[in-house]
Amino acid sequence: MTKKQKFPFLLGSKWTATKKVDGWRHFQVANRKNQGKWVYAEMVAACDPNVRFWMNAKLLQDNSQWQPGWQSLKEIEAIETESGS
C-alpha cells in the first residue's frame, strides 16, 4: 500500500499572506520538496517572480498568517476582524 502524500494539492496553489512578505501578499507555490517527515513549499510572489522563498508547508495551515486563494485587502481585513486580530 502506498503512503498518502501530505499536501497533495500544494503545487500551483495560491495563497494570501495576512502581513506583507518582502512587500507582497499574493503568492503561488512553484515547487515542493519532501525532507524526511517535512514538506516544504517554494513560494513565489504573483507580481514579482524574483521574490521567492521556501517555507514549511504546514505553516500554510495557520489562518492568522496565510489564507487560501488570493484575497482582497477588504477580505483580509474582514478575516482579521472575525478572528479578533
C-alpha positions as CSV (number, residue, x, y, z in Angstrom):
1,M,0.0,0.0,0.0
2,T,1.4,3.4,-0.9
3,K,1.8,6.1,1.7
4,K,-0.7,9.0,1.4
5,Q,1.1,12.2,0.1
6,K,1.0,15.1,2.5
7,F,-0.4,18.3,0.9
8,P,-1.3,16.6,-2.4
9,F,-2.7,19.9,-3.9
10,L,0.1,22.1,-2.8
11,L,1.9,22.6,-6.2
12,G,0.3,25.6,-8.1
13,S,-1.9,26.6,-5.2
14,K,-2.4,30.3,-4.5
15,W,-2.1,32.0,-1.1
16,T,-2.5,35.4,0.5
17,A,-0.3,36.4,3.4
18,T,-2.1,38.4,6.1
19,K,1.0,40.5,6.5
20,K,3.2,41.6,3.6
21,V,6.2,39.4,2.9
22,D,9.0,41.2,1.0
23,G,6.4,43.8,0.1
24,W,3.9,41.4,-1.3
25,R,0.8,39.5,-0.2
26,H,-0.1,37.2,-3.1
27,F,1.9,34.1,-3.6
28,Q,1.8,30.8,-5.6
29,V,3.5,27.6,-4.8
30,A,6.1,27.0,-7.6
31,N,7.8,23.9,-6.2
32,R,7.5,21.4,-3.3
33,K,10.1,19.2,-1.7
34,N,10.0,16.5,0.9
35,Q,12.7,16.3,3.5
36,G,12.2,13.5,5.9
37,K,8.8,14.0,7.5
38,W,8.6,17.6,6.4
39,V,7.1,19.1,3.3
40,Y,8.4,22.5,2.0
41,A,6.8,24.8,-0.4
42,E,8.6,27.3,-2.6
43,M,6.5,30.5,-2.6
44,V,6.7,33.0,-5.5
45,A,5.2,36.4,-5.4
46,A,2.4,36.8,-8.0
47,C,3.6,40.2,-9.1
48,D,7.4,39.7,-8.8
49,P,8.8,36.3,-9.7
50,N,12.1,37.4,-8.3
51,V,10.6,37.3,-4.8
52,R,10.7,33.6,-3.8
53,F,11.4,31.7,-0.6
54,W,11.0,28.2,0.9
55,M,8.8,27.5,3.9
56,N,7.4,24.6,5.8
57,A,4.1,23.8,4.1
58,K,2.5,23.2,7.5
59,L,2.6,27.0,8.1
60,L,0.1,27.5,5.4
61,Q,-2.5,25.9,7.7
62,D,-2.1,28.9,10.1
63,N,-5.0,31.1,9.2
64,S,-3.6,34.0,11.1
65,Q,-0.6,34.1,8.6
66,W,-2.0,32.6,5.4
67,Q,-5.3,32.4,3.6
68,P,-6.0,30.1,0.7
69,G,-6.6,31.8,-2.7
70,W,-5.9,35.4,-3.5
71,Q,-7.8,37.6,-1.1
72,S,-8.5,41.3,-1.5
73,L,-7.5,43.7,1.3
74,K,-11.2,44.0,2.3
75,E,-11.4,40.2,2.6
76,I,-8.2,40.1,4.7
77,E,-9.5,42.9,7.0
78,A,-12.8,41.1,7.4
79,I,-11.0,37.9,8.4
80,E,-8.8,39.7,10.9
81,T,-11.8,41.4,12.4
82,E,-13.6,38.0,12.8
83,S,-10.6,36.4,14.4
84,G,-10.1,39.4,16.7
85,S,-6.6,40.2,15.5
